[in-house]
């Protein structure tokens, strides 16, 4: 459908340096079909003379290599794509996260994701920093300035999460989740968890080589009615009992 007097300008985001870029009047004008050869996030915005620019629309495109097309798992699959950035630094990095839950007992990347969201990620941990299987701190976001609550695996909606990578300190892969689950079943709070299979795509196209193995998707400890349910601290709470957070 032709839209007279409107220009649709695009920001093609195939690497981490351009991920933050929003379409402006200086961005390329959409005039021809876009060729997509690697995983990519594309943002579009309409500019109509005499009016404010439209909200930014974004679309994520993931390129799969043949060796991953038939991959399935009995665990949920979590795909983290940082668009060619490869490793995840200790500082915030933007990415896209897709979550595929099992259907009839199996999950598959070629099915439609149950959750697809932009996110910020960073390397997490002290003693585990630098290990080849990286622990990740995750915040799901709406855009560069707004968090976005999501509710994976029927957990209460929130924006802050952890992808915990059992490795040297937990060869069994489930010791921490087991204790957390016991605590929850006893009626005491502990973070909710779910074992997942993680793909970290930092090279352009997603293949079997991008499988990072079994992780634990878990809640981040923070104040909140569905997390640590204590009163929030206010700036003037400097003495007990207020300073304890409730």
JOURQUI-V795055 format. One record per backbone hydrogen bond with DSSP energy under -0.5 kcal/mol. CO is the residue of the C=O (numbers start at 1). NH is the residue of the N-H. Records with the same first field share a line. If there is no record, write none. Layout:
CO=NH + NH
This chain:
2=4
3=6
5=49
7=9 + 47
8=30
9=45
10=28
11=13 + 43
12=14
13=41
15=18
16=19
18=21
24=27
28=10
29=31
33=35
34=36
35=37
40=61
41=13
42=59
43=11
44=57
45=9
46=48 + 54
47=7 + 49
48=51
57=44
59=42
61=40
62=64
63=206
65=68 + 69
66=69
68=71
71=109
73=107
76=197
77=79 + 100
78=80 + 199
79=81 + 98
80=82 + 201
81=96
82=85
85=87
87=89
89=123
93=121
95=119
96=81
97=117
98=79
99=101 + 114 + 115
100=77
103=106
106=103
107=73
108=111
115=99
117=97
118=141
119=95
120=139
121=93
122=137
126=129
128=131
132=134
135=124
136=163
137=122
138=161
139=120
140=148
141=118
146=142 + 143
150=158
151=154
152=155
158=150
159=140 + 161
160=220
161=138
162=164 + 218
163=136
164=166 + 216
167=170
170=173
174=178
175=179
176=180
177=181
178=182
179=183
180=184
181=185
182=186
183=188
184=187
192=219
194=217
195=76
196=198 + 215
197=78
198=212 + 213
199=80 + 201
200=202
201=82
202=86
204=39
206=65
207=210
208=211
210=200 + 212
213=198
215=196
216=164 + 218
217=194
218=162
222=228
224=227
227=229
228=224 + 230
234=237
236=238
239=243
241=244 + 246
242=245
